[in-house]
Amino acid sequence: MPNVDIHCHVVAPLAQERMAGLNRQWAPRIIQREGGEYIVVNERFFGPVPPGMYDMAARLKDMEAAGIDRHVLSVVPLTFNYHLEPGIAVPFAQIQNDAIAALATERPEHFAGMATLPLQDVGAAVKELERAITRLGLKGAEIGTNVHGKNLDAPELFPLYEKAVELGVPLFVHPEDVAASERLRRFFMLNLVGNPLDTAIAIACVTLGGVLERYPELKLVFAHGGGYAPYQRGRLEHGYRVKAEARQGAPRPPSDYFGLLHFDSLIHYGPALEYLVTTCGSDKVLLGSDYPFEMGDPDPVGSVRGLKGVSEEDRRRILGENAARLFRLD
């Protein structure tokens, strides 16, 4: 079974060019500055990033060095563009999806792809998800932990979940525009603390908010090992029992829904990953590296193979079998 990394981002050169032709201010660009190459969107800089962000030959070399056979490509969350007018956001999503599909078509043995969706216009997002899956051959979609401040239990997002269930495809949930950002400006805390915090909020919303009660067949995969939520699930459970307001959105406790969730393996701490595997199940954890960012795991396969108290069968599931099943990879 090939090793499949489901958390790996790309800024496709074709997408850069076409998005810039539509709106240069909000199109992602790769620029050179002191310290290396950076992604810039509307003067917001992110990086540095290695050539594998946009150069597929360099990416393939990095994949070989890391023991990865296949990447399931997704956009950089900086380009979700949920704050833009649909007149810009919809074609931006289409351009990026076309570019990722082209990469997957060119090298199907090495790449598959996920769509990005203009979720500020859910009707357009539903149409784009169907196009991306049925016409472009993409395998799922990457969405944010919130939609420009709107939590994932917002009823207006339900048509998206219905379409994802109908198509049988997973949604990979990745943080962006995180909560408490005004308090997290120092020490790189927007990423270090903000990303797992916003992921935990998203998990609380889909469990306590009744999303998974309504759509039990919805396939959700949460980045960064689920943020803080899997490690504080007892607190969610206790709060549900003792506080009436925690029971307003779902008829059953959070533990009844945790078995429906999936997580990537990107935790950076072996004992925490072992806890995730043993408490949530080896069939619920998928290999994820966050390639090619510095906050990613440079040796994700080694991180899984080094787990203690995890069987070889469990490792095979995490390294590739779960991704092949969930994303319906050939």
N, C-alpha and C positions, 0 to 999 in steps of 0.2 A: 504494500500500500504506500503510495507516495506521501511525503510530508507536505501538508497544505497549510499555508499561513493565510488566515482570513482577515488579519488586521495589517494592511499595508497600503500606503497612500501613493498617489501619483498625480503629477501635474503634466498632462500630456501636451507636448508642443503644439499639436494640431488644435487643441482646445484653447491654448493661450492665444494663438494667432486669431482664431475666429472670434473669441470673446472680446479681444482688443478691438477688432473691427466693428463690433457692436457698441461697446462702451469701454473705453480704455481706463477710466477711473476705477471701475470695479472688476476689471479683468485681472487674473493673477499673472504676475511676471516673475521671472527669475533674474535677479540682478547680482552683479559683483560688487561687494563692498569689503571693508576691512574685516578680516576673519573668515571670508569665504563667500559662498553664494547664498542668497536669501530669497524667499518668496515675499513678494510685496503686493498688497491689495489696498488701494486707497491710502497709501503711505503707512500702512501697518506692516511691519516687518516680522518675519518668522523664520527662524533658522539658527545657525547655518544648516544647509541641506547638502548632501553629497550628490554627485551626478546621477545616481540611480533614481532620484526623484523624477527625472524627465528623460533620461538616457536608458533605453531598455537593454542595450548591450552591457552597460555598467551594472544594471540591476541583475541581469542573469549571472554575472560573475559573482556578485555579492550573494545571490541565492545559492549558488554552488558552494561557495565557501562556508555558508551557514547550514548546509545540508537540507535546503528547502527545494522541493521539486516544483511547487506551484504557488503562485500568489493569486489571491482573490482581490483584485484591485478596487480601491474606492478613492473618492476625491479627498482632498485636504479639507477638514471641517471649516477652515477659513473661507472656503468658497461655497458653503451652504447657501448664503445670500438670502436668509429668511427675512431680512430687514428691507430688501429692495422691493420696488414696485413689480407686480407680476409681469408687466411688459418687458422688463429686463430679466427677471429671475427665471421665467419659463424658458426663453431661448437659451439662457446660460446653462440651465440644467440639460436641455436637449443637446447642446454642443458638447458638454462634458460627457454625457452618456454615449453619444456617437463616437467620441474619441476613445473612450475606454473599450467600447465594443470592437472598435477597429484593432486595438492592441490585442484583445483576446482572440479575435479572428485570425490575426497574423501568426500568433504563436499559441494555439489552443492547448498544447501540451504543457505550457508553462504558465499561462494566464487565463483567469476567468474574471468576471467583472460584476460589480454592484452599481446600481443606479444612484444618482442623487435626485432629489425631488423638490419642487418649489412649493413647500408646505404652507406658505402664506396664502396660497390659493389651492385648497384641498381638491377641488374639482379638477384643476389642471394637473395636480400631483397624481391623482388616480389615473388620469389618461396617460400621463407620462410613465407611470409604473407599468401599465399594461403594454404600452409601446416598447418599453425597455426590455420586458420579459419576452413578449410574443414575437416582436419583430427584430430586436437587436440581439437577443439571445443572452442577455444578462441574467444573473442568478439570484438576485435579491436587490435590496436597497439599503443604503446607509442613511440614517436620519439622526437628527440631533436629540439630545436629552431634553431639550425644550425647543419651542418654535418661537423665537423672538420673545421669550418670557412666558409663553403659554405652556403649561404642563401637559404631559402626554395623556392624561385622562380627560382632556377637553373633548366634549362630545363632537365638536366640529371635525375632529380627527378620525372619528369612527369610520367614515367611508374609506379611508386609507386602509384601516385594519381589515375591513370587509374584503377589499380588493386583494390584499396580501394573502388572506386566508383562501379566497377563491383561486388565486394563482398558485397557492402552495409554496410561497417563497418566504425566506426569512428577512427580517429587518434588523440590521446591525446598528445598535444605538451607541452613538459616540458623543462625548461632551463638547459643547461649544457655547459661548455666551453664558458663562457659568454664574451661579448665584454668589452673592456676597463679594462681587468683583471689586467693589470700592474698598474693601478691607484686605484684599489679597494682592495689592500692587507690589509689595516688596518681597524679596527673597524667592522670586519665581513661584510664589504661592498660587498664582492663578492656575498654574498647571499642577503643581505638587499637591495642593489641597483642593483647589476648585474643581478639577476634573473628577476625582473620585466623589466629591461632595455632590456634584450635579447628577452623576450617575446614580448615586444612592437616592436622590430625590425622584428620579425617573422610575426607579424600581418601586419605591413607596407608592408612587402614583398609579402604576399599572396593577399593583396588588391591592392596596387599600382603596384605590379609586374605582375598582370594579371592572377594569379593562379586560383582565384575564377571566373574570367570571362571565363576561359577555362574549369573549372570543377565546375560548380555551384552546383552539387549534392555532392561534397566532404564534408564530415562531419568532421570538425576540432573543437576540444575542447582544449582551452588554459588554462593552469594552472595559479594559483594565480590571478584569476579574470581578466586575460588578461594583467597582468603587467600594464604599464602606458597607453597603447593604448586607452582603452575605455574612459579614462578621459582626453585625448588630441585629441579625434577624430575631434574636431572642428579645431584644428591646421592642421591635415592632410587634412581636407576638404578645408580649406582656401588656403593651399599651392597648392593643386591640381588646384584650380581656377586661381591662380596668377602666378605660376611658370611652364614654359613649360616642364622643366625636370621632374617634378612630374607627368606629363601626358604621359610620354613615354611608360609606361608599360601596361596601362589599358585604355579602351575607356570611362569608366564611373568613377565618383568620389567614394571615399572610402565609403561614406554613403550607396551607392547602394549595397555594399558587406557586411557591418556589420551585416545585418540581416541574413546572412548565418553562422555566427560564433557562437560558444558555449563557455561557460566559467565555471570554477568551482567557488565555493563560498568562496574560501580561501583568504580573504582580510584583516581580523583582524580589521575591522572598520565598524560598522553598517551603518552609513550614506553613505559610499562608496558602500557597497553592495546594499543598497536601490537604489542608483543611477544606478548601473549596472542593477538591475532588472527592474526598471521603464523605462530606456532608451533602453535597448537591448531586454527586454521581459522576462517574467517569464518562458517561454518555452525554453529559451536559457541558463539558469543557472542550474548547477548540483551541488549537495552536494559534497564537497571535503575537506579533513582534512589535507592531507600530513602526515598521520600516517606512522610511529611512531616517526617522528623527532620532535625535540624541537621547530622548527619553524612552526609546525602544529597547528591546532586549537584543543584543547582538548575537546571542546564542540561544534562541528559543528552543531548539531541539535539545540542546544540552540541559536546559532548565527542566524540561519534562523528563528526560532520561535520568536525571539525577534525583528524582523524587524517591523518597523512602516510603516503604509500606504501600507502594502502588505496584500492581502486577504488570507484567509485560503486556498482557491483553489490554489493560487500562491505558497504558502508554500508547499502544497502537491506535486506540480509539481517539485519544487526544491529538496525536500527531497527524492524523489524516482521515481515519474512518468516519468520525463524526462530521467533518466538513464535507466529505463526499456524499454522505447521506442527506445532510441538512440542505446543502446547496445544489444537490442533484448533479454532481460533477460526473463526467464520463470517466 
